Amino acid sequence: MTKAALLLGSAVALLSSKAMAHYPTLDCQLDQQKVVCVAAYSDGSVAYNEHVEVRSYDDDVLQTLTTDDDGEIRLAQPDGEYYLIFDPGHEDPAEFDYAEF
């Protein structure tokens, strides 16, 4: 195999794996003053045992929660302005702002 063919094959493999990457999602609802969120991926799989942070608009971490086996977290609605962030460490993190309720 020539060096050029090897490089071309490596480039194709890298580009195709990037195209198959799945980005994180975070879907939240307000249920009787409780915030209920599902962390998942764009391929439909849930993100279980992952961290979701609750942050103030000043970027202070107010709380860190771990998703259950269904990718869910539940918490009492925080006072003031806040947002939730699910960052599995690849791609862009998923965020949900309280103003979206």
N, C-alpha and C positions, 0 to 999 in steps of 0.2 A: 504494500500500500504506500502510495506516495505521501509525502509530508502535506501537500496541499489538500489531498483527499481526507486525510486525518483531521486537519484543521477545519475543513468544511463540515465534516461529520460531527465534530465536537460543537461547532457553532449551532448547527441545526438542533442538536440534542439540548443545548442550553436554552435556546429560544423556545422550543416546544414545551419544555418543562415550565418556563415562565408563563406561557400562554395557558397552562392548565392550573395555575395557582388559583386558590379560592380566597376571596377577601372576607373579612369578618363582618358580621351584622349584629345589630343590637336593637331589638324591638321591645318597647316598653309601653305599659298601660298603667293608668291610675285606677285603683279599685278600692273605694272607700278609704281614702287617705293613705293607702299602701301602694308603693311602687312595685310593680311586678315586671321583670324583664326576662327575655330569652336571648341568650348569646348564642350565635350560630355562625355558620359559614355559608357563602353564596351557593354552595353545592347542596344545601339543605341539611347537612349534618349539624347536630347540636355541639356546642362547645362545653363539655362537662369538665368539672374540676379546673376551671380557669378563673382568673381573677378579674373582677370588675371594680373599678374605683369610682367613688363618688367624690367629686371635686367642687370646690367653690369657684366662683368666677376669678378669684385671685390665684387659682391653681393650687390651693391648699388641699391635701387629701383629707377628706372628712371621714371616710370609711372605706375599707377594702373588704369585698365580699367574694366568696368562692361559689361558683355555679354548682348546682346539684347534678344528678345523673341525667336530668332533662334539659340541662343548660339554663336553668332558671335561678334567679335571685329574687328575694323579697325583702323589702325594708319599709320602715315608716317614712313617710315623705319628710325630707329634711326641711328645716326652716330656711327661708331666704332663697337666693338664686344659686343654682347648682347644675351640674351636668354629670352624666355617667360616661365612662370610657372603658371600652373593652379593647385591649391591645395585646394580641397573642404573640407579638414580636416579629411579625412579618407583614408586608403590605402596609396600608394605612390603617390606623385604629378606627374602630366604630365608636361614634359618640351619639349620645341622646341628651338633648337639652330639656330642662323642665318646662320651658316655654312651649314645647311641642305638644303638651297635654291638652 
